[in-house]
Amino acid sequence: MKSDLSIRKKIFKDVIRICSLKKKKERFIPGKSHINYAGRIYDEQEMINLIDSALDFWLTAGRYAQEFEKRFAEYLGVKSCVLVNSGSSANLIALTALTSPLLKERQLKAGDEVITTACGFPTTLNPIIQNNLVPVFIDVELGTYDIQADKIEKAISKKTKVIFVPHTLGNPSNIEKILNLSKKYNLWFIEDNCDALGSKYNGKFTGTFGHISTFSFYPAHHITMGEGGAVVTNDPLLRRIILSFRDWGRDCWCEPGHDNTCKMRFNQQFGQLPFGYDHKYVYSHIGYNLKVTDMQAAVGVAQLKKLSVFIESRKKNFKYLYDNLKKYEKNLLLPTATKNSSPSWFGFPIIVRDTSTFNRSDIVNFLEENKIATRMLFGGNLIKQPAYKNIKYRLFGNLKNTDLVMNNLFWIGVYPGINKEKLKYIISIFKLFFNNIIEKPNK
């Protein structure tokens, strides 16, 4: 009789063959093949892990989730990683955790202010609104597209309790400035590191500076679980709160399928519940169920082993694009890495200068017609989006640069799936655009 392991090994051999067949079909034909702005890069190991997890049929977070959390924390050099089902959920949990009464005088309350930007992805802003807090918007720097850190101090009021900023497209914010202000005014600092896995600031990984930091493992990001995210912290109390909000708001910290880890399951008093009420059904927060599945985590475990290669590939692709687009700086504002940083770029942002004889639509349409995917910088100026028409917020200064980003910026991909052949094609299309659209009419 065959053992479970021997049957699995046979299945895995078939998986390797299937993966090989899929890879053979992948072929780039210039002008016909689409060049995505991002995408998943995988081999047979991700597929084997996924099948291995499916055969366990545990489904919810299990052995692969535990392995990923351990390895990811070790990679970053942090004490705690908590997996969730998306980067958006990670942001929700990170900010909501700060509303916990366990934080006593540092607990966030309705009406407290959170300094952030209006330039970026909505799920950095959404948790602020969802927790009845007030966003305080500061403009971004051109070139880096990160918050203007030199304006933060003057924007701080008696109600300000948090600085919550993204590292835009993988480019680190001015963390040193933010950390100093956080300490000086006793503010929470949350890093939205969803686009910046592998970026470094002063030689240290971004996502390790804040009280809490968030990550996304959506297919477009540096590594993928399909859907997935993580919340990291070095603070044991914050970890306990994060776990509670992730897991229905429960007070118990037992892993799924385990009972009585604390050895006091029926021996405690909670609120007005009868003494000895089952600790597994005691709720200390108004929480959610935002756990990841073990099948997602299984893919992440295989991806994590490739992360260093992915990061180097992104950096090389970025440099190639920068070096070859530099000749067009009269018309295009190219990105600038933050001082003292080494970005693990998510994308290559480009602003069409107001002085150009063409606009963003002209070049974006040309790129798209030639099968090169482009993207806007997410929501542009978020307060001009229909969803945020009636929100309460405070604006410090103006959002002149944010509006310029909304009107003039687009970005193209640098992910590892863009090889040298594709890079050369991208540059050839830029050259064609400038030769045919820009230079000839002026001759």
Buried (B, 14 or more C-beta within 10 A) or exposed (E): EEEEEEEBEEBBEEBBEEBEEEEEEEEBEBEEBEBBBBBBBBBBBBBBBBBBBBEBEBEBBBBBBBBBBEBBBEBBEBEBBBBBBBBBBBBBBBBBBBBBEBBEEEEBEEEBBBBBBBBBBBBBBBBBBEBEBBBBBBBBBBBBBBBBBEEBEEBBEEBBBBBBBBBBBBBBBBBBBBBBBBEEEEBBBBBBBBBBBBBBBEEEBBBBBBBBBBBBBBBBBBBBBBBBBBBBBBBEEBBBBBBBBBBBBBBBBBEEEEEEEEEEBEEBEBEEEEEEBEBBEBBBBEBBEBBBBBBBBBBBBBBBEBBEEBBEBBBBBBEBBBEBBEEBEEBBBBBBBBEEBBBBBBBBBBBBBEEBEBEBEBBBEBBEEBBBBBBBBBBBBBBBBEEBEEEEBBBBEEBEBBBBBBBBBBBBBBBBBBEEEBBEBBBBBBBEBBEEBBEEEEE
